Amino acid sequence: MKHRLATVSSIFALSLFLGGCDFSRFMPKSTYTTVKATVLKVYSVSDSAGYKYNGYVVDRGGVEIVVSDPLGATAHKVGDVIEYLDQKIEMHGGTKVLNFTLLK
């Protein structure tokens, strides 16, 4: 942890030193909407150490997608209505990514 903190501090100090440099062109661009959808299928797993994963299959315009629950804290069932973040991310270099994250 100390090494990571030192690295972050060094990067911050360097950015202050460079002052006028514009780093925003390296930051990903993101847009999002919130969507409500009915759960079609549930994926859930846990291991013997207590780690969990929950994913919910929903319809997104005629295509089935998996909405992830990053905290593994929900227990929705088929037929439940969930709300999720439908996010479009454009990375530096032109890579475009879709991400679907559970909100409720």
N, C-alpha and C positions, 0 to 999 in steps of 0.2 A: 504494500500500500504506500509506503514512503517513497518508493521509486516512482510509482505512478503519479503521486502528488508532485514530486520534483519535476517530472516531465511536463505536467500540465503547467506548473509555475514557469518553467523555462519557455514554453510556447507563448504563454501570456506576456512574459517580459519581452520576448522577441517581437511580438506583435505591437507592443507599446513603442519599442525602439524603431520599428519600421514606420510607425505612425501613419503616413499617407497611403499605405498599400491597401488596396481594396480586395478583401478576401471573399466578398459576397458571391463572386462568380463561381466559387468552388462549393457553395452551399446548395444542397438539393432544393428544388422548387416543389411545392406540395399544394394540392387542392384536395378538398374533401367534401362529402355530404354525409348526413346521417340518414340511415334507412331502417325501416321496420320491415321484418319479413317473418314468415312462418317456418319453423324448424321442420325439415323433411327427414333428417337423419342425425344421429348423435354419435360422435367419436369421443370416447373417454378411456383414459388409461392412467394407472398409477403403479408405482413400483413398491418394493418392500421397504424402501427408505422414506416413503411418504410423498414423493414427487408426483405431481398430477398434470394431466393435459386434458382440456376439454375443447372440442371443436364441433361446430354446428353447421350442417349442410343446409343451405337455403337456395332459393331460385333468384338469380340476378339476371333478369331480362332473357329468360329462356336457357340460361346456363347455370348448372349447379356449381356453387363455390363453397369453400369451407371458411367459416368465420371462427377465428381463434379467440379463446378466452385466455389472455396472457397471464392471468393470476390463478387460473384453475379453480376459481371460487364459486362457480355457478353449477347448477344441476338442472338445466332446462331439459324438457322432454319433447318428443315429436308432437307437433301441433301447437307448441308454445310460440308466442310472438316475441321475437328479440329485436333489439335495436343495436345497430352496428355502424362503425365508421367505415365508409367506402372511400379509400384514399388513393390518389394518383400521385406518384412521386417521380420526378425527372431528375436523375443523377447527373453529375458533371460527366461529360463525355457522351451524353445522349441516351443512356440506358433509362428505360421507362418501366416502372414497377407498379403493380396494383397490390394493395394491402387491405385486408378486411379484419377489423378488430372489434370484438364485442364491447358494447357500452353498458348494457343492462341485461 
